[in-house]
Amino acid sequence: MTDKNIDISQFLTHKIFEIIRRLSEQDNTEVYVIGGFVRDKLLARSEKKDIDIVVRGNGIEFARKLANYVGIKKVSVFKTYGTAMFTYDGTELEFVGARKESYNPDSRNPVVESGTIEDDQKRRDFTINALAISLNTETYGELTDPFNGIEDLHFRTIRTPLDPDITFSDDPLRMLRAIRFAAQLDFRIDDDCFAAIKSNKNRIKIITAERIHTELNKILMTKTPSIGFKLLYDSGLLEIIFPELYNLSGISTQKSISHKDNFLHTLQVVDNIAQLSDDLWLRWAALLHDIAKPRTKRFVEGIGWTFHSHNFVGAKMVPEIFARFKLPMNEKMKFVQKVVDLHMRPIALVEDIVTDSAIRRLLVDAGEDIDALMTLCEADITSKNEKKVAQFIENFKLVRKKILEVEERDSLRNFQPPVSGEEIMEYFGIPACKTVGDIKNAIKEAILEGIIPNEREKAWEFMIEKGKELGIRN
């Protein structure tokens, strides 16, 4: 809904708004709801679980009064930013005093002073986020829209309230936010705004890694992430913040043989994954699955372009990239690393004759992540040849079926050898040594090759026989 004649007051259904109106009248304070709540209501997007309130005066003081008024005891105060926050009836409310801002070139943190609602709207990043609805008795429900934000909603445009060159230079994070909103909302960025992003791209260097990865995560979680990454590429920002991804772009030709553009291929894989899974870390795995192709690219006579071991090299790059972006260096990173490392294995199974042994090894190496790995591999099919794609998908169905059959029979997911190293040492009366490892590995290989079932009794018998072979007696 973007009609200027629309009754905006219909959006004020949450009971907190009427309570704020009463308190603002008693307190003689101007109060407005502003930003994402208003924008998303006008776009008929899903209900936001947070609401931004701007107060003419002291936002923290008003928040405390309101919390007391409704019986809320816990109020989070952030004095540095002049904001306060509390949760009421399942909704997070954030309060800030209306303010003016000015900037130092070396920082995105502004110098702040009190201002009017109009001053506060001027400091907002985009016109669609500067829309405000009055919560004051005399003007309750009236829309305040000094920068034609309603019009920009109607024409699906990202535009800054003031000069975009100054806006992006003052706070370079807004360049990433412009691209993120374009991706989230499927809006276009105003031409002057996009030109300003290009000319201010180097200012992004003052933004922290945490802020950058937050925006990248939000772009990855959109319905079509490629929109955001193409804008990052076209603006020049991607080369600065994510050179490894930028370096995937382009096509090399030698002796009339070319390879595909791995950047565009990667974006297609990420879009495919976005249709199949809401798992952020699987989307990161899709983004990074071919990240090492520029480092491993070789032209081989009689064969053409090769990218040997790009999965292995890419897996080694994952921790470096996560560390630089200050992404979690925990099981999330290890999951991405594992999937990047293994993503060629199911494809090889599709192209070759599927053996039980190969399936067993894949199950042991992938463990609980086998389903995620298979999902990525299916998303990795981006050929323009529809017949080829259909054949690959059919083959993947056979591999999945085989995985289920082997898993059901051999119980190999999260595989642990039926006989431990300690048990081997105890039985043969030997200390920790290479022989213990050799016997344990031999048991594992026998199970994976189907020589013995994944059962303790059979594994124990095999252990004894292997010990005899090695000249060890009980």
N, C-alpha and C positions, 0 to 999 in steps of 0.2 A: 504494500500500500504506500503510494507516494503522492497521492492527490493532496494539494495544499488545502483543500476544503474539508479534509477529513476531520472528524471529531477526535482530537488527540486524548481527551480525558477518558475515553473508553479503555485506554491502556493502563490506567491507574487503578487496577483491580486489587493489588496487594494491600492488605489492611494497614501496612506501615505508612502508606502515603497519607491517609486521612489522619493518622496519629501525628505525623510530621506537620500537617497543615494546622492542627489544633495547637501544637507546641510552638510553631513559628509565629502564630497569631499572639499567643500569650507572651512570647519572648520578643516580639516585634523584630523578627529576623527574616531576611529574605532567604528562601531555600528553593533549590531546583534539583530535579533528577536530570542527569546529563550523560552523554556518551553512549556506550555500547547497548545499554538497556533500551534507550530511545531508538537508536538505529535499528536494532534487531526487531523491535516491535513494529516499526514502520515497514520492515522487509518481510514481516510475518515469518521470521526465523524462529527456531525452537527457543523456549523460555530460558533466559539466562538465570543462573543461580547467584549472580552478584549484581549489585546496583550501586552506582556512583552518585553521591549526593554532594552538591556544591553549595556552600553557605556564604552569604555576604557577612563576613566577620570571622569569628574564631570557630573553625570547623571541629576542632578537638573538643572545645567546651560544649558546643551544641550536641556532639555525639554523646558526651557524658551525661548531659541533661536528658537526652532522649532515652538512653539506656536505663537511667534511673526511673524515668517516666513509665517504661514498659517492664520494669523489674529484671533487667539484665545486669548481672554483676561484673562480668568479664568484658572489659573493653581493651583492645590492643591499640596502643598509642605509638606512633612513629614521629617523634618531635622533629627529626631531621627533615622530614618531608611535609610536616604539618598535617599529617593525616591520622585518622582514628578509624577503627574497624570493630564491628561486632556482628554476631549472627543472630537473626530474629526470625522465627517461624520458618527455619530451613533456608533462609536467604542471607547471604553475606552482604552487609551494608558497609560501604566505605565513605567517609566524610572528609572533605577538604575545604579550607577557606578559599573563597574567590581570590585570585592573585594575578599580579603582573610578573613577567619573567624577563631577565636579561642574561646574556651568556658571555663566558670567557672562552676565547678560541681553543684553549687547551683542555676543555672539559665540557661534557654534556650536562653537568649539574648546574642549574641556573641560579642566579641571584634573584631572590623572591621578595616581593613586597605585596601588601594587601591591595586588592582591586575590586572592581565591580564584576557583575556576571558577564558583561561585555568583554572586559579585560580577560576574564578567564576563558571565554570562548575563543578569543584571539590566540591564546597560547596552545590551543588544542592542535593535534597533529593534522587532522583532516576535517573537511567541512561536514562529512557524514558523522563524525564523532563530536562535533561541536553543537549538535542539536540539543536543546534543553527544554524541559517541560516545567512550568511553574507549579510549585506546591504551596503557594501563598493564597490566602482566602480570596482576595479580590480578583486574582488572575488565575485561579486554580485550573490546571489543565490546559493552559494556553502554551503554544509552542513558540519558543524564541529561536529564530533561525536567521542570524544576520549575514550569513555567507552562502545562502541558497543551497544548504545541505539537502533539502527536500528535492530540489532539482537534480542534484548530483546522484541522489538515490534513484530517481526516476530514470536517468540516463546511464546509470551504473558506472559512475566515474569516481576515481580517487583524485582528489584535488586538495591543496592546502588552503587554509583560510587566508594566509598572508603570502608574501613573496616566497615561492618554493626554494629559491636559492638560499635565502636567509634561513628558512625553516630547517632545511637539511644540513646546512653548515652549522647552525646552532646545536642541533641534536641529530647527529648522523644515524642514530638507531632508527629514526623515522623513515629512512630510505628502505631498510629491511621491512619495517612495518607496512609501508606502502605496497611492497611486493607481496607480503604475506596476506594483506587484506584483499589484494587483487586476486590472489589464488583462492582464498577462503570464500569470497563472495562472487567470484567469477566476474569481476569488474575490470574495466580498463583504467590504466593510469593516464591522467591528463598529459598531453604532449609536453607542455611547459614543465610539469612536474618530473616527467621522465628525463627530459633534457637536463634538469637541475640535478637529478640523481647521478647522471653520467658525469657532469662537471664536478660534483662533490664526492665522487666515489672514494677518493683517497682519505677522506675524513673518517671513513669507517674504521680506520686503524686505531682510533682512540676508544673504540667500543670494546668492552670486555668479552672474553671468550664465552662466559656464561650467558650474556645477553644475546650473543650471536647464535649459540646452539639452541636457545629457547625459541628463537624465530625459525631456525631451520627445522626444529621438531614440529612446530605448528604448520609449516609448509608441507612437511612430509605427511602430516596427518590430514591434509585436505583430500577432497574427493579425487582431484586430478593434480598430483604434486608437480607434474611436468610444467604446468603453467608458471608456478613460482620459480622453478629452476631455470627455465628459459629466460624469464625476466632478469634473474640474477646474472645469467650469462650475457644477455644483450646490454645490460646496464654497465658491465665491467666490474661489478662487485664480486662475482664468483671467482675471477682470477686472483683477487686479493685475499678473500676469506677462505677459499677452498681450491687452491691451485691444482691439487691432485684430480679433482673432479673436472675442472676446466681443461686439464691436459688430455682428457679423454676425447675432446672434440677434434674434428677434422678427419680427412681421408688421405692416406698416403697411396701413391701409385708408382709402381716400378714394373718395367717391361709390360705395360698395359694391364697389369694386375692390381686391383684396388681392394682394400678391406672396407668394411662398413664403418660408419661414424659411430664409435663406441659410446660417445656422449648421448646421442639421440637414442641408441639402443638401450642404454641404461635407464633413461627416462621412461621409455616404453615399458621396461620391466617393472619399474617402480609404479607406474600407472596400473599395470596388470595386477601387481600385488595389492594395490589399494582397493581393487575390486573384490579381492579374496580375503583380506585380513585387516583388522584394525590394530594389529600388533606393531607398535612403533619400532621395536628393535628388529623385527623381520623386515620392515621397510628400510631401516638403516642397512641391513644385510643386502637388500636388493640394490640400494644406492652404491654400495661398496663392492659388489660381487666381482666386477671387472676392473677395479680401481688400479690394478697393477699392469694392465695391458700396455700402457705407454712404456713402462720400464722393461717389459719382456718382449716387445715387438721386434721381430726379425724377418728379413726376407730371405727365403731359402730357394735356391735354384731348383726348378723342377717341382716345387711344392707350392710356393707363394708365401703369403704372410703367415707367420706363426706367432703364438703367444704362450709358448711352453711354460708351464709352472706358474702361470699368472695367478692361479688360485692360492698356491703356496706363498708366493711373494705378497699377494694381497692380504693374506691372513696375518703376515708379519707387519703390514702397514696399519692394520686396524688399531692396535694399541697406541701407535704414534698419533693417529688422527684423533682418537678419543681423548688422549691426554692433552692435545693442543686445544681442543674445543671444551675441555673441562667436563666432558661427558663421564658418566659413572664408570670407574675402572673395576667393576665387579662382575658378577655373573652375566650382566647384560652385555658387557663388552665381550666376554668369553663366548657367549651365544653367537654374537655377530661374527666373531673370529672363526668359530667352528663352522658356521654355515658357509662363510666365504671360502674356507679351506676345502670343504666337502662338495661344493656345488657342481663340480664336474663329474662326480662319481655316478649319480643317477643317470646323467646324460649318456655316459659311457655304457651303462647297463642297457639303456634303450637302444643304442646303436649296435650292441653285441648280443650274442646269445646269453640269456640270463641263466646263470648257474646258481644253485642253492648256496654254494660257497661264497660267491660274490655278494649275494643278498645277506648272508650271515655276517660278513665282514662290515658291510654298510650299516647293518643294525647295531653291531657292537660299537662302531665308531661314532654313529650319530646319536645313539641312545634315545632319550626322551624327545630329542629334537628332530627325529626322522620325519614327522609329519610336516613340520615347518620347512625342512630342507626340500621335501618333495613339492611343496607348494611353490617355493622359490624357483625350482627347476622347471616346473610347468609354466610359470610366469616368464621364464627366460626364453620361451619359444616366440620369436618375433619375426619370423620369416614372412615375406610378402606372398610366398607361394602357399596358397590356402590348402592345396593337396598335401604338401609337405607338413604343414602345421597339423592337419587332421591326423596324419599318420603318426606323428610324434605323440600327440595326445592319446591316441589309441594304444601306442606302445607303453606310454606312462601308466595307463590303466592296467596293463598286464604286469608291469613292475610293481605297482601298488598291490595288486592281487597276490603276487608272489611274496611280497613282504608280509602280508597278512598270514599267508599259509605257513611260511617259515617261522614267523613270530609265534604263531599259535602252537606249532609243533615243538620248537626248540627253546622258547622263552628266553630270547637273547637281548631284549631291550634292557638297558642298564646291566649288561653282562658282568658278572663277577665269576672268576674261576671257582668251580665246586670245591677245589682243594687249595688251601692257603699256603703261603710260603712257610709260615710257622709250623703247619702240620707236616709239611715235607721235611723240615729240619728235625722235628721231633721223631718222626717215624724212622728216618735213616740215621738219627743221632749225629748229624753234621751241623756245623755252624753256618751262619749266613755267608754265602759264597756264590760264585758264578754258576755252579752246578744246580743250586736251588732255583735260580732264575731260568736255567735251561729246561729243567723239568716242568716248571710252571708254564713256560712258554710252549713247551711241547704239548701239554694238556690242552691249552687254549687252541693251538693250531689243529689238533686232532678233532676238537669240537667244531671249529669253523669249517674244516674240510669234510665234516660228516663221517669221520672215521669212528667216532664214538658219540653217543647222544650227550646232551647237556644235563647229565645226571651224576650225582656224587659217587654212587657205587661203581659205575663204569669208569669214572675219572680216577677213582682210587686204584682200581685194578690196572689201569693204564699207567699210573704213577709207579706202581711196583715193577711193572715190566720195563718201564723206561729206566728205572734205577738199576735193574739187572744189566741192561744194555750198557750203562755207564760204569758198570763194575762196582755198584754200591749195594751192600747187603744190609738188611735190617739187623 
